[in-house]
Amino acid sequence: MRWSKYFILTQKEAPKEAETISHKLLIRAGLIDKLSAGVYTYLPLGLRVLKKVENIVREEMDKAGAIELLMPSLQPASLWKETARLEKMGKDMIRFIDRHNREMIFGPTHEEVITDIIRRYIKSWKQLPIILYQIQTKFRDEIRPRFAIIRAREFLMKDAYSFDLDEDGLDKSYNLMKETYKKIFKKCGLKFNIKEAESGVIGGKFSEEFVAEGECSELEVGHIFKLGLEYSKSMKAYFVDKDNQEKPVYMGCYGIGVSRIVAAVIEGNYDENGIVWPLSIAPFLVDIIPTNIGDSNIVNISEKVYNQLKMNNISVIIDDREESAGVKFKDADLCGFPLQIIIGRKVKDNKLEVKKRKTGEIVEIAIDKVLEYLISFIELEMKELN
């Protein structure tokens, strides 16, 4: 990707309403743009990060044996009346009347919808256990949206739901999801704590939340619940067991704030110059910086290295703008690309410089050895995240 042809809108100053470091840097690095209170556009760099987080979540959920589906954002309010949650959610729920005079909601969560699917399609003990999940936009009308995508009105979430024959099965599914969440957050480069939590309007008898470390006390990035029989009984989701007896399914639910992870990672990975992305979710792994685009030798070597990295499937952007080297260095640090390849005065000695964003260390590398060096570095860093 070429910087001059891409859509990167860095800013020197953060908006006045930005309270947290993640909010400030998300705006300054051109990752998001505010449309209205609690509603944001993911600009190209931000979307690349969001998609990488989403892919990590999907990969680990699939490894755990969960099955992906996609449920509608629009839900009939009648389902929520079955569980008596329609009023419990209060004004956080976005509700409206459609043209046929039916009360509808924009889904803040999907326990009722998934339970409705289960009660209509799961009839026998032979079909259980099963874990179903989706990655989907949710809507909650926060009374005071804050901290950009940490407490937004519209956000991306992974919500999963387990269905088991009995309480022992529920415990196994719950523990499986708990371990899966640990793997997801580690891969994303996120430091976190797990603590017992209130179940709130989701309900159930027990829940735990995953709280990311950082300056922002609000992130919570994951929450897992043992729902037990609460939804299956109220919505009559039953199966027939081995003895031909009808029984309610045992249910758990497991949420991850996919978009919140983006902000949470920044809260734990930044310095005075900007974001310091972990390799696993960085928008680009490498930023090639030709220090003087008026020098044909520097430009030619920059292009050669750029094409070499692309051919080897290394995520790379080249800063081909007609800007000073200082501007390019500041933007590279602000956007947090893990590696900067600086191509300048060292080319006369057939060398270039590689700067590691995390440590600030700069090493000189022979031009014909740079690919080998990068591959080795990337493999080592990714191994630590796994």
C-alpha positions in Angstrom: 0.0 0.0 0.0 1.2 3.5 -0.8 0.6 6.2 1.8 0.0 8.8 -0.9 -2.9 6.7 -2.4 -4.3 5.5 1.0 -6.7 7.3 3.3 -4.7 8.2 6.4 -5.8 11.3 8.2 -3.5 12.0 11.1 -4.0 14.9 13.4 -1.6 16.9 15.6 -4.2 17.5 18.3 -7.0 15.4 19.8 -10.6 16.7 20.2 -11.3 18.5 23.4 -13.9 15.9 24.5 -11.3 13.1 24.3 -10.7 11.9 27.9 -8.8 8.7 27.6 -5.5 8.0 25.9 -7.2 5.5 23.5 -9.8 8.1 22.5 -7.1 10.7 21.8 -4.9 8.3 19.8 -7.8 6.7 17.9 -8.6 10.1 16.5 -5.1 11.5 16.1 -3.9 8.4 14.2 -6.8 8.5 11.9 -8.4 5.2 13.0 -11.9 6.5 13.6 -14.1 9.5 12.9 -17.0 10.7 15.1 -20.4 10.9 13.3 -22.5 11.7 16.4 -22.4 10.9 20.1 -21.3 7.3 20.6 -21.4 6.6 16.8 -18.1 6.3 14.9 -16.9 5.5 11.4 -13.9 3.1 11.2 -11.5 4.7 8.8 -9.2 2.4 6.7 -6.4 2.0 9.3 -9.0 1.4 12.1 -10.9 -1.1 10.0 -7.7 -3.1 9.3 -7.1 -3.4 13.1 -10.7 -4.2 13.8 -10.7 -7.0 11.1 -7.5 -8.5 12.6 -9.1 -8.6 16.1 -12.2 -10.2 14.5 -10.1 -12.8 12.8 -8.3 -13.8 16.0 -11.7 -14.1 17.8 -13.1 -16.2 15.0 -10.0 -18.4 14.7 -10.0 -19.3 18.5 -13.8 -19.8 18.6 -13.6 -22.2 15.7 -10.7 -24.0 17.3 -12.9 -24.5 20.4 -15.6 -26.2 18.3 -18.0 -23.3 18.3 -20.1 -22.8 15.2 -20.6 -19.4 13.6 -24.0 -18.1 12.4 -25.4 -14.6 11.9 -28.6 -13.4 13.5 -30.5 -10.2 12.5 -30.0 -6.9 14.3 -33.7 -6.3 14.2 -35.7 -8.3 16.7 -39.4 -8.5 17.5 -40.1 -7.1 21.0 -42.5 -10.1 21.5 -39.5 -12.4 22.1 -38.3 -10.1 24.9 -41.7 -10.1 26.5 -41.4 -13.9 26.9 -38.4 -13.5 29.2 -39.7 -10.3 30.9 -36.6 -8.5 29.8 -38.2 -5.9 27.6 -38.6 -3.4 30.4 -35.5 -4.5 32.4 -33.2 -3.2 29.7 -34.9 0.2 30.0 -34.0 3.1 27.9 -30.7 1.5 26.9 -32.7 -0.5 24.3 -33.5 1.2 21.0 -37.1 0.5 20.3 -39.5 1.6 17.5 -42.8 0.7 15.8 -42.6 -0.5 12.2 -45.0 0.3 9.4 -47.2 -2.7 10.4 -47.5 -1.4 13.9 -45.2 -4.1 15.4 -42.9 -3.2 18.2 -39.3 -3.9 17.2 -35.9 -3.4 18.7 -32.3 -3.0 17.6 -30.6 -5.9 19.3 -28.4 -5.1 22.3 -27.8 -8.8 22.8 -29.3 -12.1 21.4 -30.3 -14.5 24.1 -33.9 -14.5 23.1 -33.2 -14.9 19.4 -30.8 -17.8 19.8 -33.1 -19.5 22.4 -35.9 -19.3 19.9 -33.7 -21.0 17.3 -32.8 -23.8 19.7 -36.4 -24.5 20.8 -37.5 -24.9 17.2 -34.6 -27.0 15.9 -33.0 -28.9 18.9 -35.3 -31.7 19.9 -33.1 -34.6 21.0 -30.2 -35.1 23.4 -28.2 -36.4 20.4 -28.0 -32.8 19.1 -26.3 -31.5 22.3 -24.0 -30.0 23.4 -23.6 -27.2 21.0 -22.0 -23.7 21.0 -23.2 -21.1 18.5 -21.7 -17.7 18.0 -21.8 -14.6 15.9 -19.8 -11.4 15.3 -22.2 -8.6 14.8 -23.0 -5.0 15.4 -25.0 -4.3 18.6 -26.9 -1.2 19.7 -27.3 0.3 23.1 -28.6 3.8 23.7 -26.0 4.8 26.3 -27.2 7.7 28.3 -23.7 9.2 28.2 -21.5 7.7 25.5 -17.9 8.1 26.6 -14.3 7.3 25.7 -15.1 6.8 21.9 -15.5 3.1 21.1 -15.2 2.0 24.7 -18.7 3.1 25.6 -20.3 3.5 22.2 -24.0 3.3 21.2 -23.1 1.1 18.2 -20.3 -1.5 18.5 -19.0 -4.8 17.2 -19.5 -7.8 19.5 -18.9 -11.5 19.5 -21.6 -13.2 21.4 -21.7 -17.0 21.9 -24.3 -19.3 23.4 -23.8 -22.8 24.8 -26.5 -25.4 25.1 -26.0 -28.5 27.3 -27.8 -31.5 28.6 -27.1 -30.8 32.3 -25.2 -28.6 34.7 -22.0 -30.5 34.4 -22.1 -30.0 30.7 -22.7 -26.2 31.2 -19.6 -26.1 33.5 -17.5 -27.7 30.8 -18.7 -25.3 28.1 -18.2 -22.3 30.5 -14.6 -23.4 31.3 -13.9 -24.0 27.6 -15.0 -20.5 26.7 -13.0 -19.0 29.6 -9.8 -20.7 28.4 -10.6 -19.6 24.8 -11.0 -16.0 26.0 -7.6 -16.1 27.6 -6.1 -17.2 24.3 -7.9 -14.5 22.4 -6.8 -11.7 24.6 -3.2 -13.0 24.8 -3.0 -13.1 21.0 -4.3 -9.6 20.8 -1.5 -8.4 23.1 -3.9 -7.5 25.8 -3.2 -7.7 29.5 -6.3 -8.5 31.6 -7.7 -9.5 34.9 -10.6 -11.9 35.6 -13.1 -11.1 38.3 -16.5 -12.3 39.5 -19.2 -9.9 38.3 -22.8 -8.9 38.5 -25.0 -10.6 35.9 -27.2 -7.6 35.4 -30.0 -7.7 32.8 -28.4 -10.8 31.2 -29.3 -12.9 34.2 -28.1 -16.3 35.3 -26.5 -17.5 38.6 -22.8 -16.7 38.0 -20.7 -14.6 35.7 -17.1 -13.3 35.4 -15.7 -10.4 33.4 -12.4 -9.9 31.7 -11.1 -6.4 32.5 -8.2 -5.0 30.4 -5.4 -3.3 32.3 -4.9 0.4 31.5 -5.8 3.9 32.6 -9.4 3.7 31.7 -11.4 2.0 34.5 -14.4 1.2 32.3 -13.4 -2.1 28.8 -14.5 -4.6 30.3 -13.6 -6.5 27.1 -15.3 -9.8 27.9 -18.1 -11.2 30.0 -19.1 -14.9 30.5 -22.3 -16.1 32.1 -23.8 -19.3 33.5 -27.4 -18.8 32.6 -28.6 -22.2 33.6 -32.3 -22.7 32.9 -33.4 -19.1 33.0 -34.1 -18.6 29.3 -34.9 -22.2 28.4 -37.7 -22.4 31.0 -39.3 -19.1 30.2 -39.1 -19.7 26.4 -39.8 -23.5 26.7 -36.6 -24.7 25.0 -36.8 -28.4 25.8 -35.2 -31.6 24.5 -36.0 -35.3 24.9 -33.3 -37.2 26.9 -32.2 -40.8 26.6 -35.1 -41.9 28.7 -37.6 -40.1 26.5 -38.1 -37.5 29.2 -38.6 -33.8 28.2 -36.0 -31.5 29.9 -34.9 -27.8 29.5 -31.5 -27.1 28.0 -28.8 -25.7 30.2 -27.5 -22.4 28.7 -24.5 -20.2 28.9 -23.6 -17.0 27.1 -20.2 -15.4 26.4 -19.6 -11.9 25.0 -16.5 -10.2 23.7 -16.4 -6.5 22.8 -14.5 -6.8 19.5 -14.3 -3.1 18.9 -13.6 -2.4 22.6 -10.5 -4.6 22.3 -9.0 -2.1 19.8 -9.3 0.7 22.4 -8.2 -1.5 25.3 -5.0 -2.6 23.5 -4.1 1.1 22.9 -4.7 1.8 26.6 -2.0 -0.7 27.4 0.4 -0.1 24.5 1.4 3.5 23.9 4.1 6.0 24.6 4.5 9.8 24.3 4.8 9.5 20.5 1.7 7.4 19.8 0.4 3.9 19.6 2.6 0.8 19.9 0.6 -2.0 18.2 1.3 -5.7 18.9 2.2 -7.4 15.6 -0.9 -9.5 15.7 -3.3 -6.6 15.2 -1.2 -3.8 13.7 -2.8 -2.2 10.6 0.6 -2.7 8.8 3.6 -4.5 10.1 6.1 -2.4 8.2 6.3 1.2 7.2 9.0 1.9 4.6 10.3 5.5 4.9 12.3 6.9 2.0 13.9 10.0 3.6 14.3 11.9 0.4 12.1 11.2 -2.6 14.2 13.5 -4.7 17.1 11.1 -4.5 16.5 8.4 -7.2 18.8 5.9 -5.6 16.8 6.1 -2.3 13.5 5.8 -4.2 14.7 2.8 -6.3 15.9 0.9 -3.2 12.7 1.8 -1.3 10.6 0.4 -4.2 12.7 -2.7 -4.4 12.3 -3.5 -0.7 8.6 -2.6 -0.8 8.0 -5.1 -3.7 10.1 -7.7 -2.0 8.0 -7.6 1.2 4.7 -7.6 -0.7 5.8 -10.7 -2.7 6.5 -12.4 0.7 3.1 -11.5 2.1 4.4 -9.1 4.7 1.9 -6.4 5.4 3.6 -3.2 4.3 3.0 0.5 3.5 5.5 2.8 1.8 5.5 6.5 2.8 5.9 8.0 -0.7 4.6 11.4 0.3 6.4 14.6 -0.6 6.9 15.3 3.1 10.0 15.8 5.2 11.6 12.8 6.9 10.6 14.3 10.3 6.9 14.3 9.3 7.1 10.7 8.2 8.8 9.6 11.4 6.2 11.3 13.6 3.3 9.8 11.6 4.9 6.3 11.7 5.3 6.5 15.5 1.8 8.0 15.9 0.1 5.2 13.9 2.2 2.6 15.8 3.5 0.4 12.9 5.8 -2.2 14.7 8.7 -1.8 12.2 10.0 1.2 10.3 12.5 0.7 7.5 14.4 3.9 7.1 16.0 4.3 3.7 18.4 7.3 3.5 22.0 8.2 3.8 23.1 4.6 4.6 22.2 3.4 1.1 25.6 4.6 -0.1 27.0 1.8 2.1 24.4 -0.7 0.8 22.6 -0.5 4.1 19.3 0.6 5.6 18.0 1.1 9.1 15.2 -0.8 10.9 13.5 0.8 13.8 11.5 -1.3 16.3 8.6 0.8 17.4 8.2 -0.9 20.8 11.7 -0.3 22.0 12.9 2.5 19.8 16.0 0.4 18.9 17.5 1.1 15.5 19.6 -1.5 13.8 21.6 -1.3 10.5 20.9 -4.1 8.1 22.4 -4.9 4.7 19.8 -4.3 2.0 19.9 -7.8 0.7 19.5 -9.2 4.3 16.4 -7.1 5.3 13.8 -9.7 4.3 15.5 -12.4 6.3 15.8 -10.1 9.3 12.1 -9.1 9.2 10.8 -12.7 8.8 12.9 -13.8 11.8 11.7 -10.8 13.9 8.1 -11.3 13.0 8.1 -15.0 13.7 9.7 -14.5 17.1 7.3 -11.7 18.1 4.2 -13.7 17.0 5.4 -16.8 18.9 5.4 -14.7 22.1 1.8 -13.6 21.5 0.7 -17.2 21.0 
